[in-house]
Amino acid sequence: MNESPVRHEDETPNYGSYLALDALLALQRPLARPEHPDELLFIVVHQASELWFKVILHELDALVQAMGATDALGAIMVTRRLNALVRIVADQLSALDTLPPRRFAQFRGYLGSSSGSQSAQFRAIEAASGLRDPHFLQAIAEHGPPPEIVQRWLDRPTLQALFQQMLAAKGRTIEQLYSDPDPSELLLLAEDLLEYEQGFARWRFLHVQLVERVIGPGTTGTGGTLGARYLAKTVSQRFFPSLWDVRSRFFTGPPGGR
Ligand code: HEM
């Protein structure tokens, strides 16, 4: 195992060739004429986000494998990595908070009808994580039949369904899991999955704020939606409703609520 393959001197990778930097750095193609000083940043934040989406989907695949194999520790490891990745994509939105509206208006017209709502990888992440509600399916249908990468995930069980299967394999319910005095691996996994959900909702919230900051709350999007007003509604979408619902059962009953 792990024997280095025999290589000819001229095939040894270096930093640039290993990372395909020539190709990578030729992929930023601003369209505004004359060139706009802010368009490069706009493109790079989107491209970097798509690269991270690619890694997130890769890890979601690993998560599904681990959960399908009832491997709670393995699933916890993957979910922790996923949570780090989601934090990164959310935090990098702040680079575009520095884009003043007047300057974005100077090159926005060059985007045509291109919009983040056409991101197949983003929809695949939502599908993989478990969105199935009509609002989500409608957002996909607006762009024609789902891309293959989205359909593949729509055809697989949701993370919540896999978690329920893991519980069932141990003969437990979510209520019992949260009622146990001692923490268990499955409880830790449930909490990490909830953190994943929170991290994703944080991306949505920061994105709405970015949109309001750059184009204002009432401007329609290049993708034809109501813009920030449409996006604000997506913040409350849930991947794991049962993990949220179980919390209320500890707080039922006391009179005096308003
Ligand atoms: C100046 C910065 C940005 C503005 C003004 C902006 C604006 C918008 C607007 C208005 C929408 C609603 C759809 C539409 O009608 O176009 C949208 C959706 C979306 N944008 Fe952005 N966006 C920005 C940055 C980003 C970045 C950096 C990403 C990272 C990939 C991104 C990803 C998305 C995604 C995935 C959606 C679909 C969200 C959903 O339907 O839940 N956006 N954006």
Residues whose N, C-alpha, C, O or C-beta is under 5 A from the ligand:
A	BS01	HEM	V45 H46 S49 L96 S115 G116 S117 S119 F122 V211 V214 I215 G221 T222 G223 G224 T225 G227 A228 T234
